[in-house]
Amino acid sequence: MRGLLYFLLFLLVVFGVLYALTGWSYSDGERAGTVSKFSRRGFLFKTYEGVLNVGGFSGETGSLTPQYFDFSVKDDAIAAQVTQAVKTGQRVTLHYEEKILKFPWNGETKYYITSVEVVGPPARPYGDGSAYPGYQPGQPQQAQPQQVQPQNQQPAPAQQPVAADTTR
């Protein structure tokens, strides 16, 4: 009887430590950028995994170098917000918590997104005229009128150039 009590106490301590390591937040913060990849994947446990392109500047080379932030999402409502940001190409700020230990059913990373904040306007669709000078929002863009010849008329013959020399 005493051995069973010690065994149950040992299991309680082990599960308490595991709960503290996986449930307790080691750190939290935010990262801003554009989500370049977001998918639901896994062999046995399907989880939402994504990559945030934070961007960056290399002080060593003086050039732009991409920096990526891998993250996991547990909540379906947050996953829907991230999916919408991917579709529109909007810049987002992801609020995250970092866990000390991760289990496979929680995700592939130790960074779990707790909320999403949209930062910028949606990207302009291809062919949008708002980047051109003279664009006025709210007015439809007018196409340039094209000259169309009726099919039953023949084009007028081109006239021969006249020489400027009058000594004929």
C-alpha positions in Angstrom: 0.0 0.0 0.0 2.8 2.4 0.9 4.6 1.6 -2.5 1.4 2.5 -4.4 1.1 5.8 -2.6 4.7 6.7 -3.4 4.2 5.7 -7.1 1.0 7.9 -7.3 2.9 10.8 -5.7 5.8 10.3 -8.1 3.3 10.4 -11.1 1.6 13.5 -9.7 5.0 15.3 -9.5 6.0 14.2 -13.0 2.7 15.4 -14.5 2.9 18.6 -12.5 6.4 19.3 -13.9 5.4 18.5 -17.4 2.3 20.7 -17.1 4.4 23.5 -15.9 7.0 23.1 -18.7 4.4 23.0 -21.4 1.7 25.3 -20.0 3.8 28.0 -18.5 5.0 30.7 -20.8 8.8 31.1 -20.8 8.6 34.4 -22.8 6.1 36.4 -24.8 6.3 39.1 -27.4 5.4 40.2 -30.9 6.9 39.9 -34.4 5.8 41.9 -37.4 6.1 41.0 -41.1 4.2 39.2 -43.8 3.2 35.6 -43.5 4.9 33.8 -46.4 3.7 30.2 -45.6 0.9 28.8 -43.6 -0.4 25.2 -43.6 -2.0 22.5 -41.6 0.3 19.5 -41.5 1.4 16.5 -39.5 1.4 12.8 -39.8 -0.6 11.8 -36.7 -1.4 15.2 -35.1 -2.5 17.9 -37.5 -1.3 21.3 -36.4 -1.2 24.8 -38.1 2.4 25.8 -38.9 3.6 29.0 -40.5 6.5 31.2 -41.5 6.6 34.9 -41.0 9.0 36.9 -43.2 10.3 39.6 -40.8 12.7 41.1 -43.3 15.8 42.7 -42.0 19.0 44.6 -42.7 22.4 43.1 -42.5 24.9 45.6 -40.9 27.7 43.4 -42.1 27.0 43.4 -45.8 24.8 46.5 -45.9 22.0 44.6 -47.8 18.6 43.4 -47.2 18.5 39.8 -45.9 15.3 37.9 -45.2 14.8 36.7 -41.6 12.1 34.1 -40.9 10.1 33.3 -37.8 8.6 29.8 -37.6 5.4 29.6 -35.5 2.5 27.3 -34.5 -1.2 28.0 -34.0 -3.5 26.1 -31.7 -6.7 28.1 -32.1 -8.9 27.7 -35.2 -10.1 31.3 -35.0 -6.5 32.6 -35.0 -5.7 30.3 -37.9 -8.5 31.8 -39.9 -7.1 35.3 -39.3 -3.6 34.2 -40.4 -5.1 32.6 -43.5 -6.9 35.8 -44.4 -3.7 37.8 -44.0 -1.9 35.3 -46.3 -4.7 35.7 -49.0 -4.6 39.5 -48.9 -0.8 39.9 -48.5 -1.3 42.2 -45.5 1.5 43.0 -43.0 0.6 41.6 -39.6 1.9 41.6 -36.0 1.8 38.2 -34.4 1.6 38.1 -30.6 3.2 34.9 -29.3 4.2 32.9 -26.3 7.3 30.7 -26.1 7.1 27.5 -24.2 10.0 25.7 -22.6 8.9 22.2 -23.8 6.7 21.2 -26.6 4.7 18.1 -27.3 4.0 16.9 -30.9 0.3 17.4 -30.6 0.8 21.1 -29.8 2.9 22.0 -32.9 6.3 21.8 -34.3 7.7 24.9 -32.8 7.9 26.4 -29.3 6.3 29.6 -30.4 2.5 29.7 -30.2 0.5 32.6 -31.6 -2.0 34.0 -29.2 -3.4 36.9 -31.3 -3.1 38.5 -34.7 -3.2 42.2 -35.5 -3.4 43.5 -39.1 -0.9 46.4 -39.5 -1.2 47.7 -43.1 -3.7 47.9 -45.9 -4.2 45.0 -48.2 -1.8 44.7 -51.1 -3.0 46.2 -54.4 -4.3 43.6 -56.8 -2.5 43.2 -60.1 -3.4 45.8 -62.6 -4.6 48.3 -60.0 -4.1 51.9 -61.3 -3.6 53.5 -57.9 0.2 53.6 -58.4 -0.1 55.8 -61.4 0.0 59.6 -61.3 -3.4 61.3 -61.6 -5.2 58.4 -60.0 -8.3 59.5 -58.1 -9.8 57.0 -55.7 -13.5 56.2 -56.1 -13.6 57.0 -59.8 -13.7 54.2 -62.3 -10.7 54.1 -64.7 -11.6 55.0 -68.2 -10.2 53.0 -71.1 -8.6 54.9 -73.9 -11.0 55.1 -76.9 -9.7 53.1 -79.9 -10.4 53.9 -83.5 -12.5 51.1 -85.0 -13.1 51.0 -88.7 -16.3 49.6 -90.0 -15.9 46.3 -91.9 -17.7 47.3 -95.0 -15.4 50.3 -95.8 -12.0 50.1 -97.3 -9.2 52.1 -95.8 -8.4 55.2 -97.9 -5.3 54.8 -100.1 -2.2 56.6 -98.9 -1.3 59.7 -100.9 2.0 59.9 -102.6 4.4 62.4 -101.2 5.0 65.4 -103.4 8.5 66.5 -104.1 9.4 70.0 -103.0 11.4 70.6 -106.2 9.3 72.8 -108.6 11.8 72.7 -111.6 9.9 70.1 -113.7 
